[in-house]
């Protein structure tokens, strides 16, 4: 818990501490409103009044779901903040672990209950027959994403309990920007008659192709560079089953007194060539220019 990441609000000027903490929270509420406004604007413009009405009528049920999640995570944050102020780090870890288990089970419960009661709840809200299919489908998608919603609320609550309100704001800004971007790019495909699978392969995958390739290549590069984990955790065992490339090169040069420098040098050049080939693949395949 470094001081650069957390803030002990039991020390220092009260007003300044509260103002610095509250400002990112207020900005986060602003970006949440922008997020909702963008949803309503794009749905109303591209999909029409009926789709916008279906989204709006589902908002009540969605608010109920998020309220339960916020209640659970806020309760956890209150306890953690009390222990953090008292300097009881062990109890912080215990509360975090218990809160995480409660959050997981609450997510499972909300998802299952929401999926089972989506249509009865919409009928209870006197949803018209014309709006029922769209509203029900939208609500089921929302409930399917309960895990991500709970994860954000839990992480944000814990960070705020430790005095860090900036990181949740950053993630909220990123999600708002990505939400607007993806809706602008995906909705025209639905309007042109493309189904979800066609939109995914025709729009989403091409847009993500450079990122997917870069992530794939960086994962391989990162695996080739692994050394500390192999040495400190398993020492390459049992029977070299967990040894990494860097660890293997080290063992053949300096690590086990073998002093097989020629072989180790050849392996190093091989890794260098592999990385170079992956970089060329990334440049060629990941280039989106015509």
ABEGO torsion letter per residue (X at the ends): XBAAABBBAABEBAAAAAAAAAAAAAAAAAAAAAAAAAAAAAAAAAAEAAAAAAAAAAAAAAAAAAAAAAAAAAAAAAAAAAAAAAGBAAAAAAAAAAAAAAAAAAAAAAAAAAAAAAAAAAAAAGBBAAAAAAAAAAAAAAAAAAAAAAAAAAAAAAAAAAGBAAAAAAAAAAAAAAAAAAAAAAAAAAAAGBBAAAAAAAAAAAAAAAAAAAAAAAAAAAAAABAAAAAAAAGGOBGGAABBAAAAAAAAAAAAGAGBAAAAAAAAAAAAAAAAAAAAAAAAAABABX
